[in-house]
């Protein structure tokens, strides 16, 4: 589960894994391969390996997003002991 502040705008990036987002609250900007979109609470977004992705928070409240990577291990860079 990720909580992203209202000023969050990510850098373009790719993953070697499938990335699935489920928005719990807030509005989550989800730009995939140059196609912009906004996910609302209860909506799901999916990115394929190699997609170019830019995420952002849209609106005046943080976005809380459940993120799943398949296969596992793609989240290792985000792990904090």
Gaussian input, Z-matrix of N, CA and C with variables (Angstrom, degrees):
# hf/3-21g

backbone

0 1
 N
 C     1     B1
 C     2     B2     1     A1
 N     3     B3     2     A2     1     D1
 C     4     B4     3     A3     2     D2
 C     5     B5     4     A4     3     D3
 N     6     B6     5     A5     4     D4
 C     7     B7     6     A6     5     D5
 C     8     B8     7     A7     6     D6
 N     9     B9     8     A8     7     D7
 C    10    B10     9     A9     8     D8
 C    11    B11    10    A10     9     D9
 N    12    B12    11    A11    10    D10
 C    13    B13    12    A12    11    D11
 C    14    B14    13    A13    12    D12
 N    15    B15    14    A14    13    D13
 C    16    B16    15    A15    14    D14
 C    17    B17    16    A16    15    D15
 N    18    B18    17    A17    16    D16
 C    19    B19    18    A18    17    D17
 C    20    B20    19    A19    18    D18
 N    21    B21    20    A20    19    D19
 C    22    B22    21    A21    20    D20
 C    23    B23    22    A22    21    D21
 N    24    B24    23    A23    22    D22
 C    25    B25    24    A24    23    D23
 C    26    B26    25    A25    24    D24
 N    27    B27    26    A26    25    D25
 C    28    B28    27    A27    26    D26
 C    29    B29    28    A28    27    D27
 N    30    B30    29    A29    28    D28
 C    31    B31    30    A30    29    D29
 C    32    B32    31    A31    30    D30
 N    33    B33    32    A32    31    D31
 C    34    B34    33    A33    32    D32
 C    35    B35    34    A34    33    D33
 N    36    B36    35    A35    34    D34
 C    37    B37    36    A36    35    D35
 C    38    B38    37    A37    36    D36
 N    39    B39    38    A38    37    D37
 C    40    B40    39    A39    38    D38
 C    41    B41    40    A40    39    D39
 N    42    B42    41    A41    40    D40
 C    43    B43    42    A42    41    D41
 C    44    B44    43    A43    42    D42
 N    45    B45    44    A44    43    D43
 C    46    B46    45    A45    44    D44
 C    47    B47    46    A46    45    D45
 N    48    B48    47    A47    46    D46
 C    49    B49    48    A48    47    D47
 C    50    B50    49    A49    48    D48
 N    51    B51    50    A50    49    D49
 C    52    B52    51    A51    50    D50
 C    53    B53    52    A52    51    D51
 N    54    B54    53    A53    52    D52
 C    55    B55    54    A54    53    D53
 C    56    B56    55    A55    54    D54
 N    57    B57    56    A56    55    D55
 C    58    B58    57    A57    56    D56
 C    59    B59    58    A58    57    D57
 N    60    B60    59    A59    58    D58
 C    61    B61    60    A60    59    D59
 C    62    B62    61    A61    60    D60
 N    63    B63    62    A62    61    D61
 C    64    B64    63    A63    62    D62
 C    65    B65    64    A64    63    D63
 N    66    B66    65    A65    64    D64
 C    67    B67    66    A66    65    D65
 C    68    B68    67    A67    66    D66
 N    69    B69    68    A68    67    D67
 C    70    B70    69    A69    68    D68
 C    71    B71    70    A70    69    D69
 N    72    B72    71    A71    70    D70
 C    73    B73    72    A72    71    D71
 C    74    B74    73    A73    72    D72
 N    75    B75    74    A74    73    D73
 C    76    B76    75    A75    74    D74
 C    77    B77    76    A76    75    D75
 N    78    B78    77    A77    76    D76
 C    79    B79    78    A78    77    D77
 C    80    B80    79    A79    78    D78
 N    81    B81    80    A80    79    D79
 C    82    B82    81    A81    80    D80
 C    83    B83    82    A82    81    D81
 N    84    B84    83    A83    82    D82
 C    85    B85    84    A84    83    D83
 C    86    B86    85    A85    84    D84
 N    87    B87    86    A86    85    D85
 C    88    B88    87    A87    86    D86
 C    89    B89    88    A88    87    D87
 N    90    B90    89    A89    88    D88
 C    91    B91    90    A90    89    D89
 C    92    B92    91    A91    90    D90
 N    93    B93    92    A92    91    D91
 C    94    B94    93    A93    92    D92
 C    95    B95    94    A94    93    D93
 N    96    B96    95    A95    94    D94
 C    97    B97    96    A96    95    D95
 C    98    B98    97    A97    96    D96
 N    99    B99    98    A98    97    D97
 C   100   B100    99    A99    98    D98
 C   101   B101   100   A100    99    D99
 N   102   B102   101   A101   100   D100
 C   103   B103   102   A102   101   D101
 C   104   B104   103   A103   102   D102
 N   105   B105   104   A104   103   D103
 C   106   B106   105   A105   104   D104
 C   107   B107   106   A106   105   D105
 N   108   B108   107   A107   106   D106
 C   109   B109   108   A108   107   D107
 C   110   B110   109   A109   108   D108
 N   111   B111   110   A110   109   D109
 C   112   B112   111   A111   110   D110
 C   113   B113   112   A112   111   D111
 N   114   B114   113   A113   112   D112
 C   115   B115   114   A114   113   D113
 C   116   B116   115   A115   114   D114
 N   117   B117   116   A116   115   D115
 C   118   B118   117   A117   116   D116
 C   119   B119   118   A118   117   D117
 N   120   B120   119   A119   118   D118
 C   121   B121   120   A120   119   D119
 C   122   B122   121   A121   120   D120
 N   123   B123   122   A122   121   D121
 C   124   B124   123   A123   122   D122
 C   125   B125   124   A124   123   D123
 N   126   B126   125   A125   124   D124
 C   127   B127   126   A126   125   D125
 C   128   B128   127   A127   126   D126
 N   129   B129   128   A128   127   D127
 C   130   B130   129   A129   128   D128
 C   131   B131   130   A130   129   D129
 N   132   B132   131   A131   130   D130
 C   133   B133   132   A132   131   D131
 C   134   B134   133   A133   132   D132
 N   135   B135   134   A134   133   D133
 C   136   B136   135   A135   134   D134
 C   137   B137   136   A136   135   D135
 N   138   B138   137   A137   136   D136
 C   139   B139   138   A138   137   D137
 C   140   B140   139   A139   138   D138
 N   141   B141   140   A140   139   D139
 C   142   B142   141   A141   140   D140
 C   143   B143   142   A142   141   D141
 N   144   B144   143   A143   142   D142
 C   145   B145   144   A144   143   D143
 C   146   B146   145   A145   144   D144
 N   147   B147   146   A146   145   D145
 C   148   B148   147   A147   146   D146
 C   149   B149   148   A148   147   D147
 N   150   B150   149   A149   148   D148
 C   151   B151   150   A150   149   D149
 C   152   B152   151   A151   150   D150
 N   153   B153   152   A152   151   D151
 C   154   B154   153   A153   152   D152
 C   155   B155   154   A154   153   D153
 N   156   B156   155   A155   154   D154
 C   157   B157   156   A156   155   D155
 C   158   B158   157   A157   156   D156
 N   159   B159   158   A158   157   D157
 C   160   B160   159   A159   158   D158
 C   161   B161   160   A160   159   D159
 N   162   B162   161   A161   160   D160
 C   163   B163   162   A162   161   D161
 C   164   B164   163   A163   162   D162
 N   165   B165   164   A164   163   D163
 C   166   B166   165   A165   164   D164
 C   167   B167   166   A166   165   D165
 N   168   B168   167   A167   166   D166
 C   169   B169   168   A168   167   D167
 C   170   B170   169   A169   168   D168
 N   171   B171   170   A170   169   D169
 C   172   B172   171   A171   170   D170
 C   173   B173   172   A172   171   D171
 N   174   B174   173   A173   172   D172
 C   175   B175   174   A174   173   D173
 C   176   B176   175   A175   174   D174
 N   177   B177   176   A176   175   D175
 C   178   B178   177   A177   176   D176
 C   179   B179   178   A178   177   D177
 N   180   B180   179   A179   178   D178
 C   181   B181   180   A180   179   D179
 C   182   B182   181   A181   180   D180
 N   183   B183   182   A182   181   D181
 C   184   B184   183   A183   182   D182
 C   185   B185   184   A184   183   D183
 N   186   B186   185   A185   184   D184
 C   187   B187   186   A186   185   D185
 C   188   B188   187   A187   186   D186
 N   189   B189   188   A188   187   D187
 C   190   B190   189   A189   188   D188
 C   191   B191   190   A190   189   D189
 N   192   B192   191   A191   190   D190
 C   193   B193   192   A192   191   D191
 C   194   B194   193   A193   192   D192
 N   195   B195   194   A194   193   D193
 C   196   B196   195   A195   194   D194
 C   197   B197   196   A196   195   D195
 N   198   B198   197   A197   196   D196
 C   199   B199   198   A198   197   D197
 C   200   B200   199   A199   198   D198
 N   201   B201   200   A200   199   D199
 C   202   B202   201   A201   200   D200
 C   203   B203   202   A202   201   D201
 N   204   B204   203   A203   202   D202
 C   205   B205   204   A204   203   D203
 C   206   B206   205   A205   204   D204
 N   207   B207   206   A206   205   D205
 C   208   B208   207   A207   206   D206
 C   209   B209   208   A208   207   D207
 N   210   B210   209   A209   208   D208
 C   211   B211   210   A210   209   D209
 C   212   B212   211   A211   210   D210
 N   213   B213   212   A212   211   D211
 C   214   B214   213   A213   212   D212
 C   215   B215   214   A214   213   D213
 N   216   B216   215   A215   214   D214
 C   217   B217   216   A216   215   D215
 C   218   B218   217   A217   216   D216
 N   219   B219   218   A218   217   D217
 C   220   B220   219   A219   218   D218
 C   221   B221   220   A220   219   D219
 N   222   B222   221   A221   220   D220
 C   223   B223   222   A222   221   D221
 C   224   B224   223   A223   222   D222
 N   225   B225   224   A224   223   D223
 C   226   B226   225   A225   224   D224
 C   227   B227   226   A226   225   D225
 N   228   B228   227   A227   226   D226
 C   229   B229   228   A228   227   D227
 C   230   B230   229   A229   228   D228
 N   231   B231   230   A230   229   D229
 C   232   B232   231   A231   230   D230
 C   233   B233   232   A232   231   D231
 N   234   B234   233   A233   232   D232
 C   235   B235   234   A234   233   D233
 C   236   B236   235   A235   234   D234
 N   237   B237   236   A236   235   D235
 C   238   B238   237   A237   236   D236
 C   239   B239   238   A238   237   D237
 N   240   B240   239   A239   238   D238
 C   241   B241   240   A240   239   D239
 C   242   B242   241   A241   240   D240

   B1=1.4505
   B2=1.5222
   B3=1.3222
   B4=1.4595
   B5=1.5198
   B6=1.3319
   B7=1.4538
   B8=1.5186
   B9=1.3152
   B10=1.4617
   B11=1.5232
   B12=1.3361
   B13=1.4596
   B14=1.5244
   B15=1.3202
   B16=1.4658
   B17=1.5212
   B18=1.3229
   B19=1.4693
   B20=1.5285
   B21=1.3332
   B22=1.4650
   B23=1.5319
   B24=1.3229
   B25=1.4655
   B26=1.5269
   B27=1.3221
   B28=1.4524
   B29=1.5210
   B30=1.3044
   B31=1.4568
   B32=1.5259
   B33=1.3253
   B34=1.4685
   B35=1.5301
   B36=1.3318
   B37=1.4604
   B38=1.5194
   B39=1.3193
   B40=1.4625
   B41=1.5207
   B42=1.3241
   B43=1.4647
   B44=1.5204
   B45=1.3213
   B46=1.4640
   B47=1.5214
   B48=1.3245
   B49=1.4600
   B50=1.5278
   B51=1.3190
   B52=1.4653
   B53=1.5258
   B54=1.3265
   B55=1.4577
   B56=1.5287
   B57=1.3237
   B58=1.4644
   B59=1.5253
   B60=1.3249
   B61=1.4580
   B62=1.5188
   B63=1.3294
   B64=1.4607
   B65=1.5218
   B66=1.3194
   B67=1.4587
   B68=1.5275
   B69=1.3344
   B70=1.4628
   B71=1.5254
   B72=1.3427
   B73=1.4663
   B74=1.5237
   B75=1.3214
   B76=1.4528
   B77=1.5221
   B78=1.3252
   B79=1.4721
   B80=1.5236
   B81=1.3306
   B82=1.4620
   B83=1.5189
   B84=1.3439
   B85=1.4544
   B86=1.5174
   B87=1.3228
   B88=1.4628
   B89=1.5246
   B90=1.3439
   B91=1.4618
   B92=1.5223
   B93=1.3230
   B94=1.4665
   B95=1.5287
   B96=1.3186
   B97=1.4720
   B98=1.5295
   B99=1.3475
   B100=1.4566
   B101=1.5141
   B102=1.3305
   B103=1.4673
   B104=1.5303
   B105=1.3485
   B106=1.4591
   B107=1.5225
   B108=1.3145
   B109=1.4549
   B110=1.5132
   B111=1.3171
   B112=1.4585
   B113=1.5175
   B114=1.3254
   B115=1.4605
   B116=1.5198
   B117=1.3193
   B118=1.4612
   B119=1.5293
   B120=1.3419
   B121=1.4631
   B122=1.5325
   B123=1.3334
   B124=1.4579
   B125=1.5131
   B126=1.3332
   B127=1.4613
   B128=1.5217
   B129=1.3397
   B130=1.4618
   B131=1.5208
   B132=1.3344
   B133=1.4588
   B134=1.5141
   B135=1.3199
   B136=1.4646
   B137=1.5224
   B138=1.3328
   B139=1.4624
   B140=1.5163
   B141=1.3224
   B142=1.4645
   B143=1.5255
   B144=1.3324
   B145=1.4608
   B146=1.5292
   B147=1.3308
   B148=1.4556
   B149=1.5129
   B150=1.3454
   B151=1.4622
   B152=1.5295
   B153=1.3261
   B154=1.4611
   B155=1.5215
   B156=1.3295
   B157=1.4617
   B158=1.5269
   B159=1.3192
   B160=1.4647
   B161=1.5256
   B162=1.3184
   B163=1.4632
   B164=1.5262
   B165=1.3139
   B166=1.4597
   B167=1.5208
   B168=1.3255
   B169=1.4591
   B170=1.5175
   B171=1.3147
   B172=1.4623
   B173=1.5237
   B174=1.3046
   B175=1.4553
   B176=1.5138
   B177=1.3293
   B178=1.4609
   B179=1.5212
   B180=1.3240
   B181=1.4628
   B182=1.5295
   B183=1.3405
   B184=1.4628
   B185=1.5269
   B186=1.3172
   B187=1.4649
   B188=1.5276
   B189=1.3171
   B190=1.4633
   B191=1.5205
   B192=1.3364
   B193=1.4590
   B194=1.5234
   B195=1.3209
   B196=1.4588
   B197=1.5198
   B198=1.3338
   B199=1.4619
   B200=1.5177
   B201=1.3230
   B202=1.4647
   B203=1.5216
   B204=1.3330
   B205=1.4602
   B206=1.5202
   B207=1.3206
   B208=1.4675
   B209=1.5230
   B210=1.3036
   B211=1.4593
   B212=1.5199
   B213=1.3165
   B214=1.4586
   B215=1.5189
   B216=1.3112
   B217=1.4526
   B218=1.5090
   B219=1.3229
   B220=1.4629
   B221=1.5218
   B222=1.3292
   B223=1.4581
   B224=1.5240
   B225=1.3247
   B226=1.4663
   B227=1.5316
   B228=1.3383
   B229=1.4709
   B230=1.5279
   B231=1.3333
   B232=1.4620
   B233=1.5219
   B234=1.3206
   B235=1.4662
   B236=1.5195
   B237=1.3180
   B238=1.4642
   B239=1.5155
   B240=1.3265
   B241=1.4743
   B242=1.5067
   A1=108.30
   A2=116.03
   A3=122.46
   A4=109.63
   A5=116.27
   A6=121.66
   A7=107.09
   A8=116.24
   A9=122.13
   A10=109.28
   A11=116.57
   A12=122.07
   A13=111.86
   A14=115.22
   A15=121.21
   A16=113.56
   A17=118.27
   A18=120.41
   A19=112.35
   A20=118.10
   A21=121.05
   A22=111.89
   A23=115.33
   A24=122.99
   A25=105.62
   A26=116.82
   A27=121.33
   A28=112.60
   A29=114.66
   A30=122.12
   A31=109.53
   A32=118.31
   A33=119.74
   A34=109.51
   A35=115.89
   A36=120.28
   A37=110.29
   A38=115.40
   A39=122.43
   A40=108.80
   A41=116.19
   A42=122.90
   A43=108.15
   A44=115.38
   A45=121.12
   A46=111.41
   A47=116.71
   A48=122.18
   A49=109.80
   A50=115.58
   A51=121.25
   A52=106.70
   A53=117.04
   A54=122.21
   A55=107.62
   A56=116.08
   A57=122.18
   A58=108.02
   A59=116.40
   A60=122.45
   A61=109.54
   A62=115.73
   A63=121.85
   A64=106.11
   A65=117.24
   A66=121.50
   A67=109.33
   A68=114.98
   A69=121.34
   A70=111.19
   A71=116.87
   A72=120.74
   A73=109.11
   A74=115.63
   A75=121.15
   A76=111.53
   A77=114.48
   A78=121.48
   A79=107.45
   A80=116.62
   A81=123.72
   A82=109.67
   A83=116.56
   A84=120.68
   A85=109.93
   A86=115.77
   A87=121.95
   A88=107.21
   A89=116.19
   A90=122.24
   A91=107.65
   A92=117.08
   A93=122.08
   A94=108.42
   A95=115.51
   A96=121.78
   A97=112.27
   A98=115.63
   A99=120.84
   A100=115.44
   A101=117.63
   A102=121.50
   A103=108.23
   A104=117.87
   A105=120.01
   A106=112.21
   A107=114.28
   A108=121.22
   A109=109.21
   A110=116.32
   A111=121.93
   A112=107.66
   A113=115.74
   A114=121.55
   A115=109.03
   A116=116.20
   A117=124.03
   A118=109.04
   A119=118.14
   A120=119.71
   A121=111.57
   A122=115.02
   A123=121.48
   A124=113.97
   A125=117.60
   A126=120.76
   A127=111.02
   A128=114.67
   A129=122.77
   A130=109.11
   A131=115.64
   A132=122.54
   A133=109.14
   A134=116.99
   A135=121.85
   A136=108.66
   A137=115.78
   A138=122.49
   A139=108.52
   A140=115.39
   A141=121.14
   A142=109.65
   A143=116.97
   A144=119.16
   A145=110.16
   A146=115.68
   A147=120.62
   A148=115.32
   A149=118.31
   A150=119.88
   A151=109.42
   A152=116.64
   A153=121.04
   A154=107.42
   A155=115.61
   A156=122.19
   A157=109.95
   A158=116.10
   A159=122.28
   A160=106.46
   A161=116.69
   A162=121.63
   A163=109.49
   A164=115.83
   A165=121.20
   A166=108.83
   A167=114.53
   A168=120.46
   A169=106.94
   A170=115.99
   A171=122.57
   A172=108.06
   A173=117.24
   A174=119.78
   A175=111.99
   A176=115.30
   A177=121.03
   A178=113.81
   A179=117.86
   A180=120.53
   A181=109.16
   A182=117.00
   A183=119.55
   A184=110.99
   A185=115.16
   A186=120.93
   A187=108.01
   A188=115.81
   A189=121.82
   A190=106.19
   A191=115.27
   A192=121.51
   A193=109.61
   A194=116.18
   A195=121.75
   A196=106.48
   A197=116.90
   A198=122.07
   A199=109.67
   A200=116.24
   A201=122.58
   A202=107.86
   A203=116.39
   A204=121.97
   A205=109.12
   A206=116.39
   A207=122.07
   A208=109.07
   A209=121.46
   A210=125.18
   A211=110.61
   A212=115.19
   A213=121.15
   A214=110.40
   A215=115.49
   A216=120.58
   A217=113.16
   A218=117.80
   A219=120.29
   A220=111.47
   A221=117.16
   A222=121.06
   A223=112.50
   A224=118.25
   A225=121.59
   A226=113.34
   A227=120.21
   A228=118.63
   A229=113.62
   A230=117.67
   A231=121.47
   A232=112.62
   A233=117.93
   A234=121.86
   A235=110.50
   A236=115.59
   A237=122.08
   A238=107.52
   A239=116.69
   A240=120.63
   A241=110.69
   D1=128.61
   D2=179.15
   D3=-115.36
   D4=136.32
   D5=170.77
   D6=-112.03
   D7=119.98
   D8=-176.57
   D9=-113.10
   D10=129.48
   D11=-178.42
   D12=-68.95
   D13=163.04
   D14=-174.30
   D15=-62.25
   D16=-23.55
   D17=-178.93
   D18=-93.69
   D19=9.00
   D20=-174.84
   D21=-72.90
   D22=126.00
   D23=169.54
   D24=-138.63
   D25=114.83
   D26=-178.17
   D27=-79.95
   D28=166.92
   D29=175.88
   D30=-87.69
   D31=152.25
   D32=174.56
   D33=-58.59
   D34=135.96
   D35=-179.40
   D36=-155.64
   D37=169.13
   D38=175.52
   D39=-130.09
   D40=165.33
   D41=174.06
   D42=-133.32
   D43=155.13
   D44=173.79
   D45=-88.42
   D46=-0.14
   D47=-176.64
   D48=-118.32
   D49=163.85
   D50=168.70
   D51=-72.15
   D52=136.82
   D53=179.32
   D54=-122.32
   D55=125.32
   D56=-178.30
   D57=-119.83
   D58=133.15
   D59=179.01
   D60=-118.66
   D61=136.75
   D62=170.76
   D63=-125.45
   D64=118.57
   D65=-175.69
   D66=-83.94
   D67=120.98
   D68=178.69
   D69=-88.23
   D70=-39.43
   D71=177.15
   D72=-158.34
   D73=160.92
   D74=-177.94
   D75=80.80
   D76=-173.15
   D77=179.81
   D78=-121.71
   D79=124.27
   D80=-171.70
   D81=-110.89
   D82=110.52
   D83=176.04
   D84=-70.42
   D85=132.98
   D86=-170.20
   D87=-139.56
   D88=92.38
   D89=-179.17
   D90=-100.80
   D91=117.07
   D92=-177.52
   D93=-120.57
   D94=119.71
   D95=178.93
   D96=53.25
   D97=38.87
   D98=177.19
   D99=84.05
   D100=1.19
   D101=179.39
   D102=-102.26
   D103=108.40
   D104=-177.73
   D105=-77.41
   D106=151.39
   D107=175.07
   D108=-160.57
   D109=165.53
   D110=176.76
   D111=-130.31
   D112=127.21
   D113=177.31
   D114=-97.55
   D115=133.63
   D116=179.61
   D117=-101.67
   D118=165.67
   D119=177.68
   D120=-52.36
   D121=133.73
   D122=-179.20
   D123=91.67
   D124=-6.76
   D125=-179.55
   D126=-97.73
   D127=156.31
   D128=-177.70
   D129=-119.73
   D130=140.61
   D131=171.60
   D132=-123.13
   D133=145.82
   D134=-178.89
   D135=-131.19
   D136=134.28
   D137=174.38
   D138=-118.97
   D139=136.58
   D140=178.11
   D141=-89.19
   D142=157.65
   D143=174.82
   D144=-54.67
   D145=132.73
   D146=179.19
   D147=91.05
   D148=-13.65
   D149=175.43
   D150=-61.74
   D151=144.04
   D152=172.62
   D153=-91.59
   D154=124.72
   D155=-169.09
   D156=-124.34
   D157=139.91
   D158=168.75
   D159=-132.32
   D160=125.74
   D161=178.65
   D162=-109.13
   D163=152.74
   D164=176.76
   D165=-156.54
   D166=166.80
   D167=172.39
   D168=-103.87
   D169=129.36
   D170=-179.90
   D171=-110.39
   D172=127.93
   D173=178.73
   D174=106.60
   D175=-170.70
   D176=-171.57
   D177=-108.17
   D178=19.80
   D179=173.63
   D180=-135.25
   D181=151.04
   D182=178.43
   D183=-58.27
   D184=156.54
   D185=174.32
   D186=-104.15
   D187=132.64
   D188=174.87
   D189=-112.07
   D190=120.12
   D191=-170.64
   D192=-131.49
   D193=128.00
   D194=171.67
   D195=-84.67
   D196=124.45
   D197=-176.27
   D198=-118.21
   D199=131.39
   D200=179.95
   D201=-125.62
   D202=130.95
   D203=175.57
   D204=-113.45
   D205=133.58
   D206=177.79
   D207=-125.85
   D208=125.18
   D209=-3.27
   D210=-71.46
   D211=166.08
   D212=177.80
   D213=-60.62
   D214=167.70
   D215=179.92
   D216=102.04
   D217=-22.35
   D218=-179.68
   D219=-67.17
   D220=-20.18
   D221=-179.85
   D222=-85.24
   D223=-2.99
   D224=-176.36
   D225=-51.52
   D226=-40.29
   D227=179.75
   D228=-63.44
   D229=-18.10
   D230=-178.58
   D231=-95.87
   D232=-4.00
   D233=-175.73
   D234=-71.09
   D235=131.72
   D236=178.07
   D237=-122.41
   D238=128.77
   D239=177.99
   D240=-77.72

